[in-house]
Amino acid sequence: MGMQRFMLRSKIHRATLTGTELDYEGSIALDVDLIRAADMLPGEQVHVLNLSNAQRLITYVIEAPAGSGTVMLNGPAARLGAVGDKVVILTYAAVDAEEARRLKPIIVHVDERNRPV
């Protein structure tokens, strides 16, 4: 087996944080439409970059209702953002060196209501 590289697989770019819920076991709730557009899975690890306060965190995806526009930090992550913050949500994949050169990440841009555009 050759070397593995960790490559960007998908990104939801500049979504708006719609809520925070501290009293939860932890995760980021995302509108199912965003999850599908970015080819993410419930339970998948994501990195969340908060453009408004420079925080970075690692958590996992849970589903929020389709069409809701939900982007909500739950549990301890809720302390790292505020409603209205702009965030980037990233997934990565471990791929062999050859596949790494061919991989084209999925980039999902959103409107002001967090709908894919």
C-alpha positions as CSV (number, residue, x, y, z in Angstrom):
1,M,0.0,0.0,0.0
2,G,1.3,3.4,-1.0
3,M,1.2,6.7,0.8
4,Q,-2.1,8.2,1.7
5,R,-2.8,11.9,1.5
6,F,-5.6,13.7,3.3
7,M,-7.4,15.8,0.7
8,L,-10.3,18.2,0.7
9,R,-13.4,16.2,-0.4
10,S,-16.2,18.8,0.0
11,K,-16.9,22.2,1.3
12,I,-19.9,24.3,2.2
13,H,-18.6,27.8,1.7
14,R,-19.7,30.8,3.8
15,A,-22.9,29.4,5.3
16,T,-24.6,31.5,8.0
17,L,-24.9,30.1,11.5
18,T,-28.6,30.0,12.4
19,G,-28.4,28.7,15.9
20,T,-26.5,27.3,18.9
21,E,-27.6,24.7,21.4
22,L,-25.3,24.2,24.3
23,D,-27.4,21.5,26.1
24,Y,-26.7,18.8,23.5
25,E,-24.2,16.0,23.2
26,G,-22.4,17.7,20.3
27,S,-22.4,18.1,16.6
28,I,-23.4,20.5,13.8
29,A,-26.9,20.2,12.5
30,L,-27.2,20.9,8.8
31,D,-30.1,21.2,6.4
32,V,-30.4,17.9,4.6
33,D,-30.3,19.8,1.3
34,L,-26.8,21.1,2.2
35,I,-25.7,17.6,3.3
36,R,-26.7,16.1,0.0
37,A,-25.2,18.9,-2.1
38,A,-21.9,18.5,-0.3
39,D,-22.1,14.7,-0.4
40,M,-21.8,14.5,3.4
41,L,-23.2,11.8,5.6
42,P,-24.8,11.9,9.0
43,G,-22.1,11.1,11.5
44,E,-19.3,12.2,9.2
45,Q,-16.5,14.2,10.7
46,V,-16.3,17.8,9.6
47,H,-14.1,20.7,10.3
48,V,-15.9,24.0,10.9
49,L,-14.1,27.3,10.3
50,N,-15.7,30.3,11.8
51,L,-14.9,33.3,9.6
52,S,-16.4,35.7,12.1
53,N,-14.2,34.8,15.1
54,A,-11.3,32.7,13.7
55,Q,-12.4,29.6,15.7
56,R,-11.8,26.1,14.1
57,L,-13.4,23.0,15.4
58,I,-13.9,19.3,14.6
59,T,-17.3,17.7,15.0
60,Y,-19.8,15.5,13.1
61,V,-22.9,16.1,11.0
62,I,-26.5,15.5,12.0
63,E,-29.5,16.1,9.8
64,A,-31.8,19.1,10.1
65,P,-35.0,19.3,8.1
66,A,-34.7,19.9,4.3
67,G,-35.4,23.4,3.3
68,S,-34.9,24.8,6.8
69,G,-31.5,26.4,6.1
70,T,-30.3,25.2,9.5
71,V,-26.6,25.5,10.3
72,M,-26.5,25.0,14.1
73,L,-23.6,24.3,16.4
74,N,-24.5,22.0,19.3
75,G,-22.9,20.9,22.6
76,P,-19.5,22.4,23.4
77,A,-19.1,23.7,19.9
78,A,-22.0,26.1,20.6
79,R,-19.6,28.3,22.6
80,L,-17.5,28.8,19.4
81,G,-20.0,30.7,17.4
82,A,-23.0,33.1,17.4
83,V,-26.0,33.4,15.2
84,G,-25.1,35.2,12.1
85,D,-21.5,34.1,12.0
86,K,-20.2,33.0,8.6
87,V,-18.7,29.5,8.6
88,V,-17.0,27.1,6.2
89,I,-17.7,23.4,6.7
90,L,-15.1,20.9,5.3
91,T,-14.7,17.2,4.8
92,Y,-11.5,15.4,3.9
93,A,-10.7,11.9,2.6
94,A,-7.7,9.7,2.8
95,V,-6.8,8.7,-0.7
96,D,-3.8,7.2,-2.4
97,A,-1.3,9.5,-4.0
98,E,-2.6,8.8,-7.6
99,E,-6.2,9.5,-6.6
100,A,-5.2,12.6,-4.8
101,R,-4.0,14.1,-8.1
102,R,-7.4,13.5,-9.7
103,L,-9.7,14.4,-6.8
104,K,-11.9,17.4,-7.5
105,P,-13.6,18.6,-4.3
106,I,-17.3,19.5,-4.2
107,I,-17.7,23.2,-3.4
108,V,-21.2,24.3,-2.3
109,H,-21.9,28.0,-2.4
110,V,-25.0,29.1,-0.5
111,D,-27.4,32.1,-0.6
112,E,-28.4,34.2,2.4
113,R,-30.8,31.5,3.6
114,N,-28.2,28.7,3.3
115,R,-29.7,27.3,0.2
116,P,-27.3,25.8,-2.3
117,V,-26.8,28.0,-5.4
